[in-house]
Amino acid sequence: MAEGTTAGVYSHLRYDFWDGGPLMGPSGVCQAPDAVVDNNDCETSVSAFNSADIGSGSVVTPDATTSFTYSDEGEVLDRHQLLPAGVNGIPAAGAALDTTYGDRKSVV
């Protein structure tokens, strides 16, 4: 998905990778613990268009890559974000932020 103006100026491109999709393959899943394909958005990658990409200006926007792990019920369990280092938006090795979520289900 590209986001920008009606004049054709785009700020970034977003790519979503779904479990079982053509890029993840039938074994590419992001659901735990049962590891089945359930139409989850496993990874989102945003490529920013900076001034350096078009040859002028001073806009520097980092790229972003985020992966997700889901529960059997479809709730997000973990969000893993690669953090950019600032050099052409490329993340430093091991620079990441993990956000975990939890919930409790009660059946009456």
N, C-alpha and C positions, 0 to 999 in steps of 0.2 A: 504494500500500500504506500503510495506517495502522498505526502501532504505538502501543500504549497498554495500559491495564488492562482487566480484565473489567468494570469499573464504567463503561466508556465514556469514560474520561479519556485523551486522546491527546496524546503528546508531539510528534509530527511526522507529516507526510505525505510519502511518497516517490513520485516520479514517474520512471519509466524510459522513455526514448525509444529505440526500436530502429530500426536501419536498414531502410528500406523500409516502415516502419510508417505508420499513418494520419497521424501528425503530422509525420513526416520526409518522407514521400512516396517514390515509387519512385526518385528521384534523390538522396535523402538517404542518403549512405553515409559510413562512417567507417573504411574499409579502404584502405590504401595499399600498393603503388602501383596495384593493379588496379582499385580503386573499384567493387567489385561488392557486391550485397546478400548478406550472409552471417549474418544473425541476430545481429549484434553489438549490445551495449548502448552506443549512441553517447553518450548523456547521461543523467546522473542528477541530479535536482533534489530537494532536501529542504527543505520548508517547515516551520520550527519553530513551535510554538505557545508563545508566551511569556506571562508574567503580564499584560502590557499587552493581549494579545489577549482575555483573559477578564475584565479589569477589576481584578484585585487581585494582590498578591504582588510578588516581586522577581526572578523567574526570567527571565534574558535568554539565549536560545540563538540563535546566528546561523543564518541559512539557509545552504545549501550547494549549489553547482552545480558539477558535475564532468563534463567531456567526455573521451572516449577516442578514440584512433586505433589501429587494429590492423594487423598485418602480414597477408600473404596466408595465413599458417599459423594465424592467430587469436591470436597473441601481442600483448599490449599494447605499443605503441611509445611512446605519449605519453599522459600524464594531465594535463589542464589544469583547475586548480581556481581558481574565483573566490574571492578572500579577502574576508570581510565587513569592513566599516568600523566596525561597532558601532552605527550609527544605524538602528534598526529592522531590523537584519540585512541591509541593502542594501550590496553591495560598492562600494568606491570605484572610480572609473573607472580602468581599467588595473591594478588590484590583482589579480594572479594569480600562481599558482605552477605551473610546468611541471615535471613529472618525466618524464624520458625513459628508455627501456629499450632494451637491445640484446641480440641473441643471434646466434650463428653456427651455421649449419646445415652439416653435413658429410654428404655422400652417398658411401657406399663401394661 
